[in-house]
């Protein structure tokens, strides 16, 4: 089992304990907030692309136990569109040599991908 998977399972267990405590204490609002926690996982987290070529990134909103959350809208941004441009589906195009960070955002949560753009080898 990977570290990331172990961590997500432990966090989910902690969240479940906190939700139970909140419910026993009569704090419905806190329990509701705790059950809405999720993260956005971008895959691949690092990649390289040749100038003029494209790579497809995917973003998956996941709950604290690592289960996908369908139906959440994801928007994409790049730290530098002159290096790596990204469209609304996560398709990244290498524009010029360099590095950029592509961000996928959903309901205030985000995930990142580090993109290195290389020139074509002749």
Backbone as CSV, one residue per row, in Angstrom:
resi,resn,N_x,N_y,N_z,CA_x,CA_y,CA_z,C_x,C_y,C_z
1,UNK,0.846,-1.162,0.000,0.000,0.000,0.000,0.901,1.237,0.000
2,UNK,0.643,2.188,-0.875,1.489,3.373,-0.978,1.262,4.307,0.204
3,UNK,2.244,5.175,0.446,2.126,6.156,1.517,0.895,7.031,1.321
4,UNK,0.671,7.477,0.073,-0.465,8.343,-0.211,-1.777,7.640,0.125
5,UNK,-1.867,6.369,-0.223,-3.099,5.610,0.055,-3.286,5.435,1.565
6,UNK,-2.191,5.113,2.289,-2.273,4.967,3.741,-2.701,6.281,4.388
7,UNK,-2.115,7.377,3.923,-2.449,8.676,4.484,-3.919,9.016,4.251
8,UNK,-4.408,8.777,3.033,-5.806,9.107,2.752,-6.745,8.244,3.595
9,UNK,-6.392,7.000,3.838,-7.229,6.137,4.684,-7.229,6.623,6.123
10,UNK,-6.064,7.038,6.621,-5.989,7.537,7.992,-6.763,8.845,8.140
11,UNK,-6.637,9.721,7.159,-7.381,10.980,7.199,-8.889,10.730,7.151
12,UNK,-9.304,9.775,6.354,-10.731,9.444,6.283,-11.217,8.900,7.623
13,UNK,-10.407,8.073,8.262,-10.777,7.529,9.572,-10.885,8.654,10.606
14,UNK,-9.915,9.568,10.603,-9.963,10.704,11.526,-11.203,11.554,11.285
15,UNK,-11.517,11.791,10.014,-12.702,12.576,9.678,-13.957,11.892,10.204
16,UNK,-14.038,10.567,10.027,-15.209,9.832,10.497,-15.357,9.933,12.009
17,UNK,-14.252,9.884,12.732,-14.296,10.024,14.188,-14.785,11.423,14.555
18,UNK,-14.251,12.449,13.870,-14.672,13.824,14.149,-16.149,14.040,13.826
19,UNK,-16.621,13.452,12.745,-18.037,13.564,12.397,-18.886,12.918,13.491
20,UNK,-18.479,11.760,13.961,-19.218,11.085,15.032,-19.267,11.919,16.297
21,UNK,-18.134,12.512,16.670,-18.089,13.369,17.859,-18.999,14.576,17.665
22,UNK,-18.929,15.199,16.478,-19.766,16.374,16.203,-21.247,16.016,16.269
23,UNK,-21.612,14.856,15.742,-23.017,14.445,15.775,-23.478,14.162,17.201
24,UNK,-22.614,13.516,17.991,-22.966,13.236,19.381,-23.119,14.524,20.181
25,UNK,-22.326,15.541,19.830,-22.387,16.823,20.537,-23.525,17.698,20.005
26,UNK,-24.220,17.234,18.978,-25.339,18.001,18.432,-24.909,19.104,17.481
27,UNK,-23.710,19.023,16.941,-23.187,20.053,16.025,-23.363,19.591,14.580
28,UNK,-24.569,19.681,14.067,-24.868,19.218,12.708,-24.065,19.988,11.656
29,UNK,-23.870,21.303,11.865,-23.160,22.126,10.882,-21.707,21.689,10.750
30,UNK,-21.056,21.407,11.868,-19.661,20.960,11.829,-19.571,19.607,11.147
31,UNK,-20.476,18.708,11.457,-20.479,17.387,10.824,-20.648,17.526,9.318
32,UNK,-21.511,18.427,8.896,-21.741,18.645,7.474,-20.479,19.161,6.783
33,UNK,-19.793,20.099,7.423,-18.555,20.632,6.842,-17.480,19.558,6.734
34,UNK,-17.370,18.710,7.744,-16.349,17.661,7.730,-16.592,16.635,6.639
35,UNK,-17.829,16.357,6.319,-18.117,15.337,5.312,-17.974,15.867,3.892
36,UNK,-17.807,17.179,3.718,-17.675,17.748,2.387,-16.220,17.901,1.952
37,UNK,-15.275,17.464,2.739,-13.863,17.611,2.429,-13.494,16.747,1.227
38,UNK,-12.775,17.367,0.299,-12.264,16.618,-0.844,-11.003,17.269,-1.364
39,UNK,-10.296,16.559,-2.229,-9.093,17.072,-2.868,-9.228,16.904,-4.374
40,UNK,-8.358,17.565,-5.108,-8.315,17.425,-6.559,-6.966,16.811,-6.914
41,UNK,-7.001,15.664,-7.563,-5.787,14.963,-7.965,-5.595,15.160,-9.467
42,UNK,-4.428,15.683,-9.860,-4.109,15.879,-11.272,-3.142,14.787,-11.697
43,UNK,-3.433,14.203,-12.845,-2.594,13.126,-13.362,-2.242,13.401,-14.820
44,UNK,-0.994,13.259,-15.203,0.158,13.034,-14.344,0.527,14.304,-13.594
45,UNK,1.174,14.143,-12.433,1.548,15.289,-11.606,2.765,16.017,-12.176
46,UNK,3.578,15.303,-12.922,4.703,15.910,-13.635,4.759,15.282,-15.024
47,UNK,5.113,16.093,-16.002,5.229,15.568,-17.370,6.046,16.541,-18.190
48,UNK,6.448,16.080,-19.344,7.161,16.956,-20.277,6.489,16.846,-21.633
49,UNK,6.644,17.910,-22.415,6.036,17.975,-23.732,6.987,18.739,-24.642
50,UNK,6.961,18.416,-25.913,7.785,19.096,-26.906,7.014,20.317,-27.408
51,UNK,7.749,21.389,-27.702,7.126,22.594,-28.255,6.284,22.198,-29.468
52,UNK,5.034,22.655,-29.484,4.117,22.363,-30.581,3.297,21.097,-30.391
53,UNK,3.651,20.282,-29.403,2.924,19.037,-29.133,1.984,19.235,-27.945
54,UNK,1.130,18.246,-27.702,0.186,18.334,-26.592,0.266,17.112,-25.687
55,UNK,-0.177,17.290,-24.458,-0.371,16.194,-23.512,-1.717,16.421,-22.829
56,UNK,-2.364,15.349,-22.444,-3.666,15.446,-21.783,-3.497,15.218,-20.287
57,UNK,-3.958,16.183,-19.500,-3.998,16.016,-18.056,-5.433,15.674,-17.659
58,UNK,-5.584,14.962,-16.546,-6.909,14.695,-16.004,-6.937,15.154,-14.548
59,UNK,-8.075,15.650,-14.131,-8.264,16.066,-12.747,-9.423,15.271,-12.168
60,UNK,-9.194,14.687,-10.996,-10.214,13.886,-10.349,-10.456,14.397,-8.937
61,UNK,-11.601,15.047,-8.705,-11.962,15.367,-7.331,-12.206,14.058,-6.574
62,UNK,-11.603,13.941,-5.368,-11.740,12.720,-4.574,-12.099,13.080,-3.142
63,UNK,-12.893,12.206,-2.524,-13.201,12.423,-1.117,-11.989,12.018,-0.274
64,UNK,-12.102,12.169,1.034,-10.966,11.910,1.927,-10.497,10.466,1.897
65,UNK,-11.341,9.545,1.455,-10.922,8.145,1.375,-10.402,7.781,-0.012
66,UNK,-10.286,8.775,-0.907,-9.725,8.525,-2.234,-10.727,8.111,-3.286
67,UNK,-12.017,8.177,-2.966,-13.051,7.796,-3.921,-13.382,8.991,-4.817
68,UNK,-13.500,8.782,-6.138,-13.841,9.877,-7.056,-15.199,10.491,-6.721
69,UNK,-15.288,11.800,-6.936,-16.538,12.528,-6.722,-17.021,13.040,-8.073
70,UNK,-17.899,12.299,-8.740,-18.382,12.720,-10.053,-19.267,13.959,-9.945
71,UNK,-19.343,14.705,-11.045,-20.249,15.843,-11.111,-19.653,17.161,-10.654
72,UNK,-18.424,17.180,-10.183,-17.794,18.434,-9.762,-17.130,19.077,-10.980
73,UNK,-17.363,20.363,-11.166,-16.791,21.113,-12.278,-15.333,21.439,-11.984
74,UNK,-14.479,21.244,-12.976,-13.046,21.536,-12.850,-12.675,22.604,-13.868
75,UNK,-11.926,23.613,-13.412,-11.386,24.625,-14.320,-9.871,24.512,-14.319
76,UNK,-9.268,24.918,-15.445,-7.828,24.776,-15.640,-7.175,26.132,-15.816
77,UNK,-5.959,26.275,-15.282,-5.152,27.473,-15.458,-3.698,27.071,-15.596
78,UNK,-2.914,27.974,-16.190,-1.475,27.760,-16.293,-0.755,28.947,-15.679
79,UNK,0.421,28.683,-15.136,1.200,29.769,-14.543,1.840,30.642,-15.610
80,UNK,2.014,30.091,-16.827,2.636,30.863,-17.912,2.181,30.305,-19.264
81,UNK,1.200,30.962,-19.856,0.650,30.499,-21.138,1.638,30.656,-22.286
82,UNK,2.702,31.432,-22.118,3.712,31.539,-23.178,4.617,30.311,-23.193
83,UNK,4.616,29.543,-22.109,5.405,28.300,-22.014,4.504,27.091,-22.284
84,UNK,3.405,26.997,-21.530,2.479,25.864,-21.654,1.050,26.397,-21.558
85,UNK,0.307,26.277,-22.635,-1.093,26.716,-22.656,-1.981,25.526,-22.292
86,UNK,-3.094,25.791,-21.628,-4.027,24.722,-21.261,-5.437,25.148,-21.633
87,UNK,-6.222,24.200,-22.160,-7.617,24.519,-22.496,-8.543,24.050,-21.379
88,UNK,-9.839,24.170,-21.601,-10.810,23.859,-20.544,-11.017,22.373,-20.295
89,UNK,-10.343,21.512,-21.060,-10.426,20.071,-20.821,-9.125,19.498,-20.269
90,UNK,-8.116,20.363,-20.010,-6.843,19.898,-19.479,-5.827,19.519,-20.538
91,UNK,-6.095,19.871,-21.793,-5.134,19.598,-22.858,-4.068,20.692,-22.826
92,UNK,-2.814,20.284,-22.645,-1.701,21.219,-22.522,-0.896,21.207,-23.821
93,UNK,-0.609,22.397,-24.347,0.211,22.537,-25.549,1.507,23.235,-25.173
94,UNK,2.631,22.631,-25.576,3.937,23.254,-25.377,4.093,24.430,-26.328
95,UNK,4.363,25.608,-25.783,4.472,26.823,-26.582,5.930,27.258,-26.775
96,UNK,6.730,27.142,-25.721,8.137,27.543,-25.769,8.877,26.798,-24.663
97,UNK,10.191,26.696,-24.808,10.990,25.999,-23.802,10.835,26.641,-22.432
98,UNK,10.737,25.810,-21.416,10.644,26.306,-20.050,9.771,25.410,-19.199
99,UNK,9.377,25.929,-18.055,8.539,25.172,-17.121,7.337,26.005,-16.712
100,UNK,6.248,25.329,-16.464,5.023,25.985,-16.012,4.285,25.034,-15.075
101,UNK,3.406,25.606,-14.282,2.568,24.812,-13.393,1.130,24.952,-13.877
102,UNK,0.472,23.819,-14.078,-0.930,23.813,-14.490,-1.759,23.455,-13.260
103,UNK,-2.807,24.234,-13.031,-3.657,24.067,-11.853,-5.068,23.676,-12.274
104,UNK,-5.598,22.645,-11.629,-6.997,22.247,-11.798,-7.724,22.630,-10.515
105,UNK,-8.825,23.386,-10.646,-9.545,23.888,-9.478,-10.997,23.425,-9.515
106,UNK,-11.502,23.043,-8.345,-12.916,22.669,-8.202,-13.384,23.108,-6.820
107,UNK,-14.352,24.001,-6.795,-14.954,24.473,-5.547,-13.915,24.914,-4.518
108,UNK,-12.903,25.636,-4.977,-11.884,26.165,-4.081,-10.750,25.209,-3.757
109,UNK,-10.868,23.957,-4.143,-9.800,22.979,-3.946,-9.011,22.890,-5.245
110,UNK,-7.721,22.554,-5.154,-6.931,22.503,-6.380,-5.869,21.416,-6.333
111,UNK,-5.449,21.018,-7.529,-4.343,20.105,-7.706,-3.414,20.694,-8.740
112,UNK,-2.151,20.281,-8.715,-1.135,20.870,-9.582,-0.431,19.826,-10.427
113,UNK,0.072,20.281,-11.566,0.943,19.455,-12.416,2.103,20.335,-12.862
114,UNK,3.308,19.834,-12.696,4.506,20.538,-13.147,4.808,20.081,-14.577
115,UNK,4.851,21.039,-15.487,5.054,20.728,-16.905,6.371,21.331,-17.376
116,UNK,7.185,20.510,-18.003,8.435,20.974,-18.607,8.261,20.921,-20.118
117,UNK,8.512,22.030,-20.782,8.401,22.089,-22.242,9.805,22.100,-22.814
118,UNK,10.041,21.165,-23.742,11.351,21.030,-24.366,11.251,21.298,-25.859
119,UNK,12.362,21.738,-26.430,12.348,21.933,-27.881,12.539,20.584,-28.555
120,UNK,12.051,20.508,-29.776,12.148,19.267,-30.535,13.600,18.990,-30.876
121,UNK,13.981,17.736,-30.803,15.334,17.333,-31.164,15.360,17.091,-32.654
122,UNK,16.306,17.733,-33.318,16.381,17.626,-34.781,17.030,16.340,-35.227
